[in-house]
Amino acid sequence: MIQQSTSLLQRIAKTHLALTLGLLGCSFLLSAQAEAGEKYAVRAGTVHTLAGDAITNGVIVIEGGRITAVGSADDVKIPWDAEVLDVPHLEAYPGFVEAHTSSGMDRPNESVAVAPFLNVRDSIDPVAFYFEDCLRSGVTTINVQQGNACIIGAVGMVVKPRGMTVEEMLVRPRSGLKISAAPKSGMSRATQAQTLRATFTGLRTHLEDLVQQKRSGNDYSRREALYQGRDLSGERGKGRAMMSKGWTVEGLELVPRGEVDEKQEPLLDLVEGRIPAWIYCGAPMDVRLALEIARDNGFLGRTVLVLDDSCWKAADLIAEAGVSVVLDSTLVRTETDPKTEEEEEVFIPGVFKDKGIPFALSSRNSSTESLWFQAAMCMAHGFTRAEALAAITATPASMLGLEGKVGCLCPGAAGNVLLTSGDPLSVTSFVEYVVIDGNLVYDRSTDIRTQHLLEGVVPEGTESHAEEPEVEEDTRKKAGDEGGSR
């Protein structure tokens, strides 16, 4: 009888647990569907899609975080259940794209010179003031990469300046591997080059050793992978032939990919073209090394050079290689002719434009000289408005593999919209609102820091007291009297 009662109670408990889990699952599903089905619309005086002509009295409809319709108010119907931001006095632009930065991290560089196994997600600080400033400057997509003080650095990621966790900020998790052709502090250029070459030689040797182990029946790599807790299920437990435009290791299909050393795996992904390389060049002579490493190891087609301002002198070499570049924040450089000793100003973006090299601009800082300022500098030196805006929208989006997804206002793109008081490249205009993924994330009218800086508004609870509380004066007087009596 006792056993039957116990069995009955167990069945009741299991049934209750199943129902509870089912209800929780339904609630999570309904919550996810509600979030994905959220609708938002922006009605602005002028909509600049950067993919066509400007639209007067334009409307942008965003559903599930993506733009579903763009056009004039006469042609686009706003869903009845959409939240509407009606700002006919403002202009709408796509959010700007920062192609490369090491800001927003609590530690932009590591002491380890070769560390492809690291990931910047472990260093990004979601509450850094940098991301707050990005919203004020209209930057909605940011490629965060390790700093330049490395040989081979961490894997980067693309984020948006919104969210309290890295997961909420995530746009693309593996945006590329950082490499530096410029010597790390304390190293010579020869040592830097030797270490770069030796690292990729070491990868090849490691893969060849794994293949040899499998052919000889040695199962050490599998046991080591299991000991380290690596996942060997699904595709991770299968091998596949190496695909690379540089060099290959025959027989790699014998080795399950989960058995490749985790410290070497990002390098293998790079060589096989699954992630791009962001290679920093601190001087013109570094460009040749960067292109050599990329070409010899088969990832030249997925390489972006991050250039110091002096590297404009290697523009011919870069144009021949056919790679894109991210320019330094210094756009004007003064050079002295070695023969005449006459000084000449070189506008660096103009050099790359004339050579037909795709380039993205980078911010000098996240506030006064952000991307809008750099694009305005280009217009001041003869660029068309479309060319200047492309260097902070469409071109960096293409470098990040996000072409048509960010940097434009068109159906299918992310619902990232800037609403400005005028021309965003003018110092007299301001970003009034920022919408990211169909959510209003910035409103200048409620920006406490901006109000305090520009209008002198003191945030509530932060007022300074001219006079100290009377009780404290009494306390000091009493303390003085006691001191005197002693």
N, C-alpha and C positions, 0 to 999 in steps of 0.2 A: 504493500500500500504506500509506504514511504517513497519507494523508488518511482511508482507511478505518479505520485504528487510532484516529486522533484522533476520528472520528465515533463509533466504538464507545465510547470512553472518555467522551465527552460524554453519550451516552445512559445509560451506567451511572451517571454522576454525577447526572444529572437524576432517574433512578429512585430513587437513594439519598436525594436531597434530598426527593423527594415522600413517600417512606416515613417519613422522619424527621419531616417536618411533620405527616403524618397521625397518627403516634404521639403527638406533642406535643399536637395538637388533641384527641385522644381523652383524654389524661391530664388536660388542662385541663377538658374537659367532665365527666369522671368526678369531678374534684375539686369542680367547681361543683355537680354533682348531689348529691354527698355532703354539701356544706355546706348546701344548700337542704333536704336531707332530714333534718337533725339534729333529734332529738326531745328535748324537755326537759319535765319535769313538776315541779310544786310542790304539795306537800301541806302545808296550813297549818291551824291551829286554827280560824280564821275567815277567810273570803274576802269582802272588801267590793268588789263589782263596780262600785258607784256607778251601776249601770244596773238595779238591782232590789234585792231583799232580801239581807241578809248570809247567807252559807252557812256553817253550822257543819261542821267537819271537811271542808273543801272541797279540791277538786283543780283545778288549772289545767294543761292540756296544751298545749304549744307545739310546733309543727312548722314548720320552715322560717322561723322568726322570727315567725310569727303564731299567735295563740291559736286552737286548733281545738275546744276543749271546756272548759267550766267547770261545775262542779256538785259535789254531795256525793260523798264517796268511795264511797258505795253505788251511785251512778248513773253515774259516769264511770270508764271503764276506762283505766288507764294502759298505753300500748304496752309490750310486753315489752322492746323495745330502747331505751327512753327513759332518759336519766339523770334521777334523781329527787333533788330537794332536799326532804327530809322534816323539817319543822319544826313539829310540832303545837303547840308553845308560842308560836308567833308569829302575827301577823295580816298578811294580804295586802291591799295596796291598789294601785291603778294609779299609775304614776309621775306626778309633778306636772309641770305645763306652764308654763314661763316665757314669757309672751306677747310680751315686748319687753325687750331689754337690749342694751347696747353693751359689756358685759364680755366677756372672752375674746379680745379683739383687742389687737394690739400698738400699734394707732393707731386710737382710736375716731372721730377726726374728721380731716378733710382741710382744708388751707388754701384749696382751691378751693371757692368758694361754691356753684356750680352744677355738679354732677358726677354726673349720672344714669348715665354710662357706666362708672362704677366698680362693683366688686362686693366685698362684705365678705369673700368667700372668700380674697382676696389678703391679708387682714389677720388672719384668725383664727389663733390660736396653739394647736394641739392639746394642747400640754403645759403650758398655763397652769394655775396652781393653782386658778383659778376653776372649771374643769371638774371637778377633783378634789373640791372642796368641794360642788359640785352633787350628786355621788353621795352624799356624807354626809348631805345635806339632802333627798334623795329626788327631786331634779329630773332628769327623764330626757329632756325635750324642751325645746329652747331656741331661740327666735327671735332671732337676732343681727342687729341693725340698726345703721346708723351712728349716731353720737352726735347730739345736738340742735343742735350748733353748725354749722349749715349753712343753706342756702336750699332746694336740692334735692340730696339726698345719694345715696349708693350704693344698689344693689340688695342686699337682705338675703337671708339663707338660714336655714333651720331645721336644727339639728344635734342630735345626741345627745352626751352627755359621755363618749364612748367612741371610741377609735381614735387611731392615731398620725399619720394624715393627714386632711386636710379631707375627702377622698373617702370615707374610712371612717366619718367622723362624719355624713355627709350624710343628711338626711331629706327636705328639699324645697329645691331649688336657688334658686328665685326666689320668695321669700316676700313680696316687696313693695318699693316704692320709698319711701325716707325723705324727708319734706318737713317743713320747719319754718315755722310761721306766726309764731313768736317771732323777734324781730330777732337776727341774728347779731352777735357782738361787734363794735362799731365802726359799726354800722348803725342807722338809725332804723326805727321801725315802718313809716313811709311808704315808705322805700327798700326794705324787705323785701317789702312788698306790691307795689310797682311792679315789682321784679325777678321775682317769682312770675308776675305777669300777663304780663310781657314774654317770659318763657321759653316759655309756652304759645302766645303770639302768634307767637314765632319758629318754633315747631314747625309751626304752620299755614302760615306763609309758606314754609318749606322744602318742605313737601309740595306746595303749589301750584306752586312753581317746578319741582319734578320732573315734575309732570303737564304743565306747559307745555313743558318740554324734550322730552318724548315726543311731544307733539302736533305740535311743530315739526320733528321728525326729528333733534333734537340728542341725541347718544349720549354726552355728557360723563359723566353719572352712572355709566354702565356701565363706561366706561374707567377712571374713578376707583376704582370698586369693585374691578375686576380689579387695578389697580395696587397697591391696599392689601391684596390677597390675600384678599378676602372670598369666601365660598362662595356661588356662584350656581347651584348644582345643586339638583335636586329642588324642594321648595316655595319655597326661597330664590330660585329663578330665575323664580318666577311672581308675578304681581300679583293682588290681590284687592280688592274694594270695601271701603271703610272702614266699619267698624261701630262706632258710638259713640252714646251717649245724649245727648251734648252737641252738638258740631259735627262736620261731616264735610267732606271734600274730594272733590268729584266728579271721577271719572276716575282715582282712585288705583289702580284695577285695571290701568291701563296700565303701572304702575311695579313691576317685580320688587322684592319686599321686601328682597332682598339689596342693592339699590342705595340704600336709605334710609341716611342718615348714621348711623354707629354711635353717635355722640354723642346723636342724637335718637331712636333706636329704642326705648330703654326708656320714653321719654315717650309714644311712640305706643302701646306695649303698655299703658301705664297708661290712656290716653284710650280705648282700645278695650276696656278691662275685662279684659285677660288677666293682669294682676297688680294686687294691691291697693295702696292708699296708706296709709302710717303717718304721720300728721301730728301733729307736736308743737305743743302750745299752752302757752306759758309764763305766760299770764294770761287772765282771762275775755274780754278784748277780742280776743284772738287767735282765739277760737273762731269768731266771725262770719267772719273772713277765711278760715279753713280751710274752712268749709262753703261759702263763696262760690266759692272756687277749685275745690273738688271738684264742686259742682253745675254750674258754668259749663262745665266740661270733661268732664262726663259720667261721673265715677267716684265719685259720692257713695255709690252702692250698694256699693262695694268700699272704703270708707274706714273706718279705725279711728283714733280720736283718742287720742293719748298725752298725758295731761293733767298739768299741775302741780297741786299740792294746792289752789291758789286757784280753779281753774276750776269748782269745784262751783257757783259763783254763776251759771254759764251753763248749768245743768242743764236748764232749760226749753227753751232753744234747741236743745240736743243731743237732747232727747226728741222735739222736733218734727221734727228732721232724720232720726231713726230710725237713728242710727249707734251702733256699739259703742265702748267706751272702755277704755283701760288706765290704771288709777289710779296716781298717784304713791305711793311707799312711805310717805309721811307720811299716816296715815289719820285722825288727829285734829288739828283746827286750831282755834285760839282766836281768836275774832273779838270786836271791841269795838263795841258799839252806838254809832253816832255821836251819838245824842241823849242817851241815859242814861249813856253811858260804862261800861256794865256789860259784863263779859266773859262770853262764852258759848262753850262747847265744841261744835264741829260734828264729828260722826262722818261722814266723807265717803262711805264705801260705803253708809251708810244713806240718804243723800240720793238717790243714784242708784238704789238699790233701790226707794225710794218712787216714783220717777219712771218705773219700769219700763225702765230703760236697762241693757242687758247690759254687765257690766264684768268685767275680769280684774284680779287683784291682781298687784303686782310686788314683788320682794324689795328690802329695804333693803341687805342684803349677802348673801353666799353662805353664811354660816355661822349666826350666832346669830339673825338676823332674816330668815331665808329665807321661802319661801312658806308653810311650815307655821305660822310665827309670825304672819304676816299673817292667815291664815285663823283662827287662834286668837283674834286680836284681834276679828275679826268676831263670833265666837261670844260673846265677852265683852261685846259691845254688842248682844246680842239676836238675832243671826242663828241660824237652825237649823243643825245640823251639815251637812245636805245642801246648804244655800245656801252655807255657807262653803267646803266642799270643791269645789263646782261652780266657784267663782271661781278655783280653781287647777288645775282639770282640764278639765271638759267645756266651759266657756265659752271659755277661751283656745284649746282645740283647735278649736272652731267658728270662731273668728276666723282661725285659720291654715289653714282649709280641710281640717282633719284630723279632723273630727267622726266618731266611731265608729272611728277608727284609733289615737288615743292618748287618754289621760285616762279610760279605762274598761277593765274586764276583761270582755270579751265576745268571742264567736267572730268572727274576722276582724280584730280589733284587733292592734296590735303587742304582742309578748310582753314588755312593760315592767312589771315587778312589783316593788313594795316589800314587804319583809318587816320589820315593826316589832315591837318588844318590847311595844307597847301602842298606845294612842291616838296617832296621829302628830301630833295637835295639842296634845299634852301635853309640857311641858318635861321630864318625867321619862322619856319614851320615847325610844328611839333607832332609827335605821334599821340593822338588823343585816345585811341582804343586799339587793342590788339586782340584778335580772335585766333585761337589755336585749336585745330581739330573741332571747330564748331562750338568752342567754349570761350566766353569772354573772360580773358585772363588779366587784362590791364585796362584801367580807366584812369586817365590822367587827372580827372576831377577829384579822385579820391586818393591820389598819390601823396602821402604825407611828406615824404622826403622832398619831392619837387616843390610842394607848397611852401615848405620851410625854407628851401634854398632860394626860390624866385620871388616869393611873396611875403616871406617873413612870418608865416603862420607857425605858431608854436604848438606842436602836438599836445593834446590833452594829457596831463599827468607828468609833463616834462618841464614845467615852468621852473625857472630859477628864483629863489627867494632872496630878495634884497636884504631882508632883516632876518636874523635868526630868531627862533621861538623865544619868547620871554622867559620860559622856564629854564632855558639853557643859560641865559644871562644871569638869572638868579643863582643857578648852580655855580657859575664861574665866580660870582661875587662872594658866595659863601665859601668857596674853596680858597679864594684870596684872603678872606678874613681869617680863615683857619691857619693859612700859611703864615700870616703876619703875627698871629698870636704865639706861634711857635718860636 
